[in-house]
Amino acid sequence: MIAEPTFLVRQAGGDTYECVTGVMPGDPPGIYKSHGHLVRVIVVTG
C-alpha cells in the first residue's frame, strides 16, 4: 500500500527497480513534514 501523495519508479539497472514515495512541501493534507522512503525491488525469473 502506498499511502503518500508522491510515487516514482525508476529502473536502476537490469532487473532492479527503485520505488520512491514521499511527501513534498505543500502536499495535502499538510499534517506531515516532508519525508520519503525508498524500496528496491529485484525481479528474479526462472
C-alpha positions as protocol buffer text, in pm:
chain_id: "A"
residue {
  index: 1
  type: MET
  ca { x: 0 y: 0 z: 0 }
}
residue {
  index: 2
  type: ILE
  ca { x: 133 y: 343 z: -94 }
}
residue {
  index: 3
  type: ALA
  ca { x: 0 y: 600 z: 148 }
}
residue {
  index: 4
  type: GLU
  ca { x: 184 y: 910 z: 32 }
}
residue {
  index: 5
  type: PRO
  ca { x: 91 y: 1152 z: -246 }
}
residue {
  index: 6
  type: THR
  ca { x: 417 y: 1122 z: -446 }
}
residue {
  index: 7
  type: PHE
  ca { x: 538 y: 795 z: -601 }
}
residue {
  index: 8
  type: LEU
  ca { x: 814 y: 734 z: -857 }
}
residue {
  index: 9
  type: VAL
  ca { x: 961 y: 415 z: -1007 }
}
residue {
  index: 10
  type: ARG
  ca { x: 1286 y: 400 z: -1199 }
}
residue {
  index: 11
  type: GLN
  ca { x: 1485 y: 114 z: -1344 }
}
residue {
  index: 12
  type: ALA
  ca { x: 1815 y: 123 z: -1156 }
}
residue {
  index: 13
  type: GLY
  ca { x: 1976 y: -139 z: -1380 }
}
residue {
  index: 14
  type: GLY
  ca { x: 1896 y: -479 z: -1520 }
}
residue {
  index: 15
  type: ASP
  ca { x: 1616 y: -631 z: -1313 }
}
residue {
  index: 16
  type: THR
  ca { x: 1644 y: -378 z: -1028 }
}
residue {
  index: 17
  type: TYR
  ca { x: 1382 y: -110 z: -975 }
}
residue {
  index: 18
  type: GLU
  ca { x: 1376 y: 166 z: -715 }
}
residue {
  index: 19
  type: CYS
  ca { x: 1041 y: 285 z: -585 }
}
residue {
  index: 20
  type: VAL
  ca { x: 1039 y: 616 z: -402 }
}
residue {
  index: 21
  type: THR
  ca { x: 746 y: 752 z: -204 }
}
residue {
  index: 22
  type: GLY
  ca { x: 727 y: 1084 z: -34 }
}
residue {
  index: 23
  type: VAL
  ca { x: 552 y: 1390 z: 96 }
}
residue {
  index: 24
  type: MET
  ca { x: 665 y: 1707 z: -76 }
}
residue {
  index: 25
  type: PRO
  ca { x: 635 y: 2057 z: 68 }
}
residue {
  index: 26
  type: GLY
  ca { x: 280 y: 2179 z: 11 }
}
residue {
  index: 27
  type: ASP
  ca { x: 125 y: 1833 z: -47 }
}
residue {
  index: 28
  type: PRO
  ca { x: -218 y: 1797 z: 114 }
}
residue {
  index: 29
  type: PRO
  ca { x: -329 y: 1743 z: 383 }
}
residue {
  index: 30
  type: GLY
  ca { x: -23 y: 1923 z: 519 }
}
residue {
  index: 31
  type: ILE
  ca { x: -11 y: 1745 z: 855 }
}
residue {
  index: 32
  type: TYR
  ca { x: 315 y: 1561 z: 781 }
}
residue {
  index: 33
  type: LYS
  ca { x: 660 y: 1711 z: 735 }
}
residue {
  index: 34
  type: SER
  ca { x: 837 y: 1645 z: 404 }
}
residue {
  index: 35
  type: HIS
  ca { x: 993 y: 1298 z: 401 }
}
residue {
  index: 36
  type: GLY
  ca { x: 1035 y: 993 z: 178 }
}
residue {
  index: 37
  type: HIS
  ca { x: 1101 y: 621 z: 160 }
}
residue {
  index: 38
  type: LEU
  ca { x: 1298 y: 404 z: -83 }
}
residue {
  index: 39
  type: VAL
  ca { x: 1208 y: 44 z: -170 }
}
residue {
  index: 40
  type: ARG
  ca { x: 1441 y: -150 z: -401 }
}
residue {
  index: 41
  type: VAL
  ca { x: 1274 y: -434 z: -594 }
}
residue {
  index: 42
  type: ILE
  ca { x: 1485 y: -702 z: -766 }
}
residue {
  index: 43
  type: VAL
  ca { x: 1287 y: -913 z: -1014 }
}
residue {
  index: 44
  type: VAL
  ca { x: 1403 y: -1274 z: -1028 }
}
residue {
  index: 45
  type: THR
  ca { x: 1273 y: -1506 z: -1302 }
}
residue {
  index: 46
  type: GLY
  ca { x: 1338 y: -1867 z: -1362 }
}
